[in-house]
Amino acid sequence: MRLQLALNVTDLGEAIDFYSKMFGAEPAKTKPGYANFAIDNPPLKLVLFEVGSDHPEAAARGEFHHLNHLGVEAETAAEVVAADARITDTGIATTGVEDAVCCYAEKTETWMQSPEGARWEWYVKSGDTNQMDHATVGTSGVCCG
């Protein structure tokens, strides 16, 4: 497993340059308005979302929040199911485990929110897609973007 940090950035090219230099790693995937790094040391999945003209809802709010969401990248769907059961058993509400297409990936995922409002995703990636927008078999409608 490794932790995931998803950040909103105003200039994707500049952010890719900065984080490539900082971690000594190039992005594993880049798409319009999106990049992700699979960093070995420290074990980190760093995801960048460009927020600007492609995201008018963020501009309309007149706010910019650097943190998009946090996550835990698991190695198997069974780990996601087990984590969701363990977390739910503690009384924390989750979205339940769903198969989803989002953020240019096919995933099995569950989401929860901290008391301060930080969104957390526990997931495993099963494949790549060309779709950024969230679609699931379920109905939560939660996504990383």
N, C-alpha and C positions, 0 to 999 in steps of 0.2 A: 504494500500500500504506500501511497504518498499523498501528501496534502496538496490541495489545489487552491490557488489564489487567483481570482478573476478580477481584473481591474478595468475600469473605464478610463480611456485616454482620449485626449483631444487631437493628437497627431500620431497616427499609427506608425508611420515611418520613423519618426523621431523616437517613439517608445521602443520599437523593435531594435533600433540602433543602440539605445541605452541599455536595454536588458540583455542584448547579445554580448555587449562588452562586459556588463556587470557579472554575468554568469558564465561567460566564455562558451556560449552555446548559441546556435542558430535556431530559428523557429522550426518545429516539426511540421507545421502546417500554416499557410497563410491564404487568406481569402479576402475579398473586399471588406474592409472594416473589421477584420478579425485575424488574430494570430495566436498560436499556442506553442509553448515550449515544453518539452519533456526533459527536464533538467535532472541529471544523475546526482550531482553533488552541489548543494543538498538535494535530496529527493523531493522534487517539486514539480507540479504541473502549473505553469504560469500561463494564464489566458488573458489576452488583451482584446477589448471591445472598443472600437473607435466610436465616440459619441460626438455628434455634430450634425451636419446637414443631413446625414442619412438617418438620423434619429430625432425628428422634429418634436416628439413628445418631451424629450429631455430639454431641448432648447426652450420650448414653450413654458416649461416649469421655471425657467430661469435659475435652475440649480444644477450643480455638477457634483456628483458623489463619486469619488475615486474608486471606492470599493463596490464591485458589482455583486460578487458572492464568494463564499468559501466552499470548499468541498473536500471530500476524501475519495480518491480514486482507488477502487478495489481491483482485485485481479480476476474475480469471478462473479457471476450473477448470484450464486449461492451466498457469497459474502454480503452482497447488498441486501438480500432477503433476510439473512441472519441479523445484520445491523439494524434493519428496519424493525424487526421483531423485538430486539433488545431495547431499542430506543423507545418504541411504543409501550413496552412493558414498564418503563420508568415513568410513564405519564406524559411524555412529550408527544405532541401531535405531529404526525407526518402526513405526507400526501398519499402514502402507500406506495408500494413498488409498482412501477409501470415501465413498459418498453416504450421508448420514445425516440424520435428523430429531432435533433436540435443541435445548434452550434456546429454544423457540418459533421455530425457524428450520429451513429445509431447507438443507443445506450439503454441499459436497465438502470433505473434511478428511483430515488426517493428524496423528498425535500422536507426540511423543517426550518423553523425560524427561532432565533435566540430571543430571550426576553428584551434585548435591546433592538431587535428588528433585523439582525444580520441573517441573511439567507444562507443556508447550508445545503449542499447537495452531496449525497452519498451515491456513487455510481460506478459502473464499469462500462467501458466503451467496447462495442462489439464490431463496429465497422465505420467506414467513412461514407459521407453523403455530400451532396452539393446543396443541401437545404440548411439555412440558418434558422428559420422560424420553427417554433415548437409544434409538434404533432405527436399525440399519443393514442394508444388504444383506450386509455382511461380519460378522465375529464378534468384533471387538475389545472391544466393550462399554464403551469409554472415553467419558466425557462431561464436560461442563463443570460439572454440578451436584453 
